[in-house]
Amino acid sequence: MKMVSIDSGRAGWLAALTAVAIAVTGLGGAPAQAAGSGLRGWPSRSDGGGPIPAGADCVKPTVVLVHGAFADASSWSGEVQRLQNAGYVARAVANPLRGLTGDAASVADFLKTLSGPIVLVGHSYGGSVISNAAAGIDAVKQLVYVDASAPAVGETSAQTSGQTSVLNADPDTLFEAVPYPNAPEGDADLYLLEDVFVESFAPDLPEQLVEVLWASQRPATKTAFSTPSAQAAWMTIPSWYVIGGDDKIITPESQMAMAKRANSQVKVVPGGSHLTLISHPDAVTEQILAAARAVCAGN
């Protein structure tokens, strides 16, 4: 496992995490463009998508981004803009959030419509989805986990949250459970309660934005979190991790353990919440770009 920290001076547990890394590396290459840089310079395509040539010997991979529970595809907006500015095709797909088996199949079906190499990125529960969706799809060359679960075969998403995760509290204090049509007995749609969303899901974002994100969250079913993973694509596909240093949903310690067993290259975002994809899009994009460059390097 290789680790990259964007704040090497932070004390405490971050220093301890650094000690478990095999090597400390830089990400190299040009930095992502700043947010708000406008549409100029974005790749213009008339064919509806597909890989963009990166030179005589390499085709830039398509980056596919899979959101997690209590969010939607728009949560990747910052990364999509930066990736497009860097000349990549980026697709943020809708995760059904109906259950791990069906969600992974939906993403896998989408991946099969693409041509060329793919970097597959998952946030939170989306990490479980990409771990299953990528299995058997040779075009997926790199996996990127962002504040995410990377379950082993037989492990559920809920089991990856970590011992000190707020999700270990009484479910009635965490979720609003809402019936949905034709639900299996005992299943329901889960919405995060407002105080949990504000204080634990996204505490590093402006309060007004967090209120909008809470009000517009997409629910996931109970079974999405309790279904054992059937695949662990990280066992055969190189992987990368972005870990929010103050993630209260999937603890940094749990994510580091998953990254270590996957031999992932790790970037820790000090102070980052469970939504570093929104609060720290530059850091997240840098790790995705590193994975994309690894495709062209043949790694």
Steps between C-alpha positions, in 0.01 A plus 500: 500500500632839403384813676484862393397763755409854405606621845811322616522719808182381666559329833301231676355196332600626155866451587422150618324422176798626304717249681309207351567614146766323299607817322409865475452618143402815314223506245693695237353654190315825458260604777127494437356830387320704759125490534314769315740502205208492262434293191794618294751224446254219569524220243244542226357175365239449232488121533328490839802385698771238492871510568708801405839425339788586732778460249638243263541228762207555736128563507381690805263287705138593552438583866174358636386637836249315721336687787401351832192500719325823604649675195465507122717532190522879538723450804781437249455838327832638624693197381319485165591862424863452593532174307346655191735795530786248505374345176325191636154365429327475840164333556320528834240223492183451701537234768154344552557447877255210498737224611861404442436224247275707276698820545822328393327342201366841394847656511656199326247529217598864457871417496444249221368777273833687511802456278859520615651482849305608808587646839211411731443721805262440790398713797380351828258211426599556137829333593313177567324540167819546296666209681228278356430677169861490380541126544551332165511824299848517350460865396508613864868568560498694828264537797477812716327494839391834648394489867381157400434140586716237332347181638648154479292217358227421753536834680215752506530875456372547855786289634758734347390815685741453792462458874459870579272589207187695584313236299538260793242698698133405529359513144199696626738783593663497156238435234148571391369170362245541221307213338539452125281304256548122490773512762606165650375448853701711742661716234455875460659807348738670743550877519762650730346718769586868473719524808701194397550637150610843622720390791648173373454460125624839382626713791772665287257660255315834532181455699275637227643253246468212745133581553443482124688171474299355788168608348590353160663174616409176324411212731654155498323183606588316819603199292756709310711510817433145620566303180833312506741591225529233231818640347814686605638650180775675696670163535595504131466865390742770627330740738529845654340648812398846618428509873341792681699538821188581705255264329236403757304268269771257384780559744851582376633199689259267320579653163873472565460132584308442177759696302781300656352163410434625145856640475345832398686825453358731765438874527378626839311830506552652848173634639301346217151371574314217328440736207853590390378468142307823563715672764841414347448440126858599415648231725256237377559588135877484546470140617269412210745658256783299654300184438428612144868566434581154633284354222716663235812397690386140482470459877 
